Amino acid sequence: MSRRVLVAGVGMVPFAKPSAAKTYDEMGAGAVRAVLDDAGLPYEKIQQVYAGYVYGASTCGQRVVYQVGMTGIPVLNVNNNCASGSSALWLARQAVESGAVECALAVGFEQMPPGALGGGWQDRPSPLTDFSKTLEKVFAVDPKAPMTPQYFGAAGVEYMEKYGMKPETFAKVSVKARRHAAGNPYAVFRSPITEQEVLDSPQMSGPLTRLQCCPPTCGAAAAVVCSEDFARRHGLRTDVAIKAQTLVSDDAGLFAKESAISLVGSDVTRAAATEIYEQAGVDPRDIKVVELHDCFTVNEVLCYEGLGLCDEGGAEEFILSRDNTYGGRVVTNSSGGLLSKGHPLGATGLAQAAEITWQIRGQAGARQVDDVTLGLQHNLGLGTAGVITLFERVS
């Protein structure tokens, strides 16, 4: 990265269950107003907008920002599955870093239906066709059951067979998520749960029970990024910057591996993490707080290793030693993560970015991790898109 890109502001609205949520344009506009207020910047100063969402018609991004202002600037709509919000941020950062603009807004939002995720189109090939065919070779797929939990359930079975991990260790991840979410006013599920409650909840797939699956939720989040010159001219914050960022898709060997762990994006996570650490010259063990894509407990476990937070096969000991929480080596998902905060697909990545920014600023309240100088955000969309952003404190 040749030109430093600053995070001038972040903002989000509280996530909510579909039955209690506002419409996407209300939520999205709320997040835009929140980020502009945080940055201390009028909408008229924004030069480009990137809007991430999955469930919505074309130009939903325009609908959202038109509630705040109509200035004729480019508004681009981004759909990269669950990584849509982070992909919008990736594009906004590129625009500023390249010098195409001095200030850009990334906003992500989702008005989700209740229940398990379903495909939007029935009259054309699914983008996951080859993924599904490969999964069927390694796992007894139930065509009547929701597919997404089966991908991660299969990955959990594969991981247990490979490393001997116990089902109750996966459950501990959900317990930790609720404990962290208790201090987050933006999270949907903030009440504590026990390991036994997690294990006794309805069985979904493989080791996964219902309380190990992220809930369908609605919400919105946003970030404003800008150049150092722009920040100084307008009196904006200059204390948080994007130190490194990458977006990775699958390589040619994916389907030949016939591995559910690979199908759910573990290889993409590992490749993206390697790029990030090389870009930044940073060791993952120097990072104190990480927001990672815990759509299922299984994925959090896989991400520990993919992100280099622990050795390969070492996730169970990492969890049992409480190295994934306060008082341990790195606090993972201080926000409560997708499991407790909720997972409005387009908003997730930018909500993660907001949490990391607050942590670096020292504004995370009850969730605050001591002396955060680096924070990492990891967002993953099946099909596959993996985005990792490394944020740093600027002295």
N, C-alpha and C positions, 0 to 999 in steps of 0.2 A: 504494500500500500504506500503510494508515493506522497499523498497529501492527507494530513490528519483530518479525520471526520469526527466532529464533536456531537454528543447527544445533548441537545439544547433543552429538551423536555420530554417527559413521558406522562402518560395518563391512561386511565381505564375506568370502566364502570363496574359495579359489583356484578359478578356472574349470578345467573339465576336459572332455576328449572324452567323448562319450556312453558309450563302452565302458569308461571308467575312473571315471565319476561315481557319486556316491551318489544316493539317491532325492530327489525334490524336497523332501519334508518334513524330511529330515536336513539338506540344504543350507540350506533356508530357516530352520530353527531355529538352525543354526550362525551364519547372518548376524545373526539377532535377538540371540543371545547375545553376538556380537562387538560389536554396536552398543550394547547395554546396558552392556557392560564398558567400552567407550570413553567412554560418557557418565557412567559411575559412577552408574547409576540402576537400581533394581529394576523388574521388569516390572509390579509392582503400581501403579506411579506412572503408567503409560501409560493414557491416557483413551480413545483411539480408535486403530484399526489400519486401514491401507489396504494391501491386498495385490495386487500386479500380477503377472500371468502370462498366457500365451496358450494353451499346451498343457496343459489340465487340466480336470477336472470342477469343477462349482460347489462353493464353500466349501473349496477347497484352502487358502485363507488361514487359515481356522479350524484345519485340520489342522496347518499350520505352527506357529502361535503356541500351540496347545494343548500342543506339546512343551515349551514354556517356561513357560506359565502359563495358568490358566483363571480369569478374574476377572469374567466376565459383561459385559465392555465390547463396544461395537459393533466388528465386523470386517467391512469391506467389500471385496469382490473386484472387481478392475479389469482389464478386457481392452481395451486400445487398441492392439492389434498391437505392433509393436516399441517403441512409446512407452509401454507399460503401466507400467513402473517409474517413469518421470518423471510420468506421469499420477497415480499413487498419491502421489507427493511433492507434486504440485500440489494435490491434495485435502487432504492433511495440512496443508500450509501455509495453505490457505484456512480450514481449521477453526480453526487457532490465530490467524490474523490477524483473523478475525471475532469472536473471543472465545467461540466455541462450546465450545472446550476450551483448556486451558493447555499440554497436551503430547500429541503424536501420533506414532505410529510408521508409517513407510512401509517396506514390505519388498517386494522383487521376486525372483522365482525362476523357473527353468525347467529341466525335465527333458526335453531334446529328443531326438528320434530321430536316428539317423545319416542322412546324405544330405541332398539338397535338400529345401527346405520344400514341403509339400503342403497342400491344402485339407482341412479336417476334416469337411466335410459334402458329400455328393454328391447329396442329394435336395432341395436348395433353392437359390435364387439366391445366387451368390457376392456378397459385398459389393464385389468388384472387377469386377463384370460390365461396368459402363460404362467403367471404366478399360481393360479388355481390348479392348472393341470399338473404343475410340479408338486404342489402341496398334496394332491391326491395320490401321488406316488409314494409319499412317506407318512401319510396320516389318514386314518379312517374318517373322511369328511362326511358329515351329516348334511345333506342338501336342504333339509328342512330347518336347520338351525342357523342363527346369524353367523356369517362367515368370519368377520373380523376377530372375534374371540377364538375361533378355531385356528387361525394363523398363529396367534400368540400362545394358545394352549399347546399346539404342536411344538412350538419353539421351546416351551417350558418342559415338555416331555423329553425332547432331545437333550436339553441342558441337564436334566436330572439323570438321564441315562449316561451322559458323558462324564459328569462330575459328582454324581451322588447326592445332589442337593435334596433336602427334605421339603415336602409341601408346606410345612409350618413356617419355614424360613421365608418363603414368598409372602406368607400372610403378615409377617412382621413389617414388611414394607408398607402395607396399608395402615397398620397401627401407627407407624412413624408419620405417615402422611397426615393423618387426622391430628396427631399431636402438634405438628407444625402449623396446620391450618387454623388451630384454635386462636392464634394471634393475628390472623389475616381477615380484616373486615370485608375483603372482596371475595372470599371463598364461599362456596355453597354449603359444604359439609364441614362443620367446625366442632361437632360433638365427638368426644373420644369413643373409640371402639376397642374391644379386646381381641387378642389373637383368636380366641375360641369363637367369638362372634363372626370373625372373618371366615374361619374354616367351616362354620355351621351355616353360612349363607348359601343360597342355591348354587348348585354346581353348574358351571358354564362349559368349560372345555379343558382337558388336561388337568393341571393343578389349579386352574383358575376357578374361583367362586365369584359370585356377583360383586362382593365387596372388594374384589381385586381388579375390577374393571372400572374405567373412568365413566362417569355418568354423562348422559346427553344434556348439555347445558347451553345457554345462550349468553352472549356478552360481546364486549368490544374493548379494544385497547389501541394505543397509538404512540408514535414517537416522532419527534422532529429532529432531524440531523442537519448539520450545517458546517461550513468551513470555519476555521479560526478567525479569518478576517471578518466574515459576516457576524460572528458572535461578538467580536470586539466593537464593531461599528454600531451594533444594536444593543449593547449592554447585556448580552445573554450569558448564561452559565458557561464556564469553560472547564469544569472539574471532572467530566466524564467523557471518554473518547472510545471509539471502536478501534481496538488495537489490531485485530485480525478478524477476518470473516471468510467463510467459504460455503459453497453450495455444491453438493456432489450427487450424482446419480449412479446407477448400477453399472458394473463392468460386464464384459462379454461372457465371463465364466459363471454368472449367477445360476442359471437354471441347470447347468451340468453338475453342480455341486449336490443337487437334490437335498438341500438342507433347509429346514424351516427357520432355523436361526438366521440364515442368510436372507431368506425370503422376506423377513420382517424388518430388514434394514441394518442388521448388525455390521455387515461388511461396509456399508455406506458410512455408518457412524465411525467406524475405525479409520477409514480412509480420510474422512473429513477431519477427524481429530489429529491425525498425523500431519495433514496440511496446516492446520491451525498452529500447532506447536512449532512447526518449522518456520512458518511466517513470523511468529511472534518471538521465537527464541525462548520459549517458556516451557518449563517442566510441569506436567499436570499436577504434581504434588506441591506446587507453589500456589495453587488456586484454593481458596478457602470456601467459596460458595459456588454451587452449580445448580442451575435450573435445567433439568433434563426431561426427556419426553416419556413420562411414566403413564402412558395410556393404559397399560396393564402392569401389574407387579412384575411380570416376566420381563417386560421391556426395560424397566428400571434396572433389574439385575443384569441384563445383557449390556446396558449402557455403562454400568460401572466399569466393566472390562473394556468395552469399545472405546470409552473416553480415556482410558488409562488411569482411572482412579484406583484400581487395584489390579493385581496380576490376573492373567487368564486362569479361570477355574477358582479364583480366590474370592468370588462374590459372597459366598456363604460366610466365610470367616469375617469378611468386611462388615457384613450385617450383624453377625453375632457379637462382634467386638464394638459395635455402635460407632464405627468409624464413619458412618454415613449421616451422622446427626450432631447436634450441639455437644461439645466436649470431645468429639472425635476428630478425625483427620480432615474431613471436608463436610460441610453441611449441604446435603442434597435436597433440593426442593423445599427451601425455607418457606415458600408460599403455601405449601400443602400439595403442590403439584397438580397434575391433571386429575389424580385420583380423588382429591378433596376440594381443590379450587374449582374444578370443572374443566371441560374441554370443548368450548365453542370453537370449532376447527380453525376458522380464519383468524380468531382473536388470540389463540394460544401463544404463538411465538412472540407476539408483541407484549402480551401480559408477562411472559418470562423476561423479556427485555426490561420491562418496567421494574420488576422485582430486583433484577441485578443492579439496575441504575440506583434504585433506592438503597440497596445494600452498600454500594460504593459511596454514596453520599452520606450514609449514616442515618437514613430516614425510614428504616424498616420497623421502627417501634419495637414491639415485643419479639419480633422475629430477628432483630439485628444480630449479625455476626460481627465479632470484634475485628477491627482493623482490616477491613476488606480493601485491598488495592487492585485485585483482579477478580473478575467474575465471568463465568462461562455459561452461555445459553445454548441449549441443544434442542432442535425441533425436527421431527421426522414425519414424512408423509409416505404412506405405502404407494409403491408404484414406480420409482421411488425417488424421493427428494429428501436429502439430509442437509440441514443448515446448522452451522455452528458459528456463533459470534462470541468473541472474547472482548470484554469491556475492561477498561483500565481507568484508575484514578489519575488525573492529571494534576501535578503539583503546581 
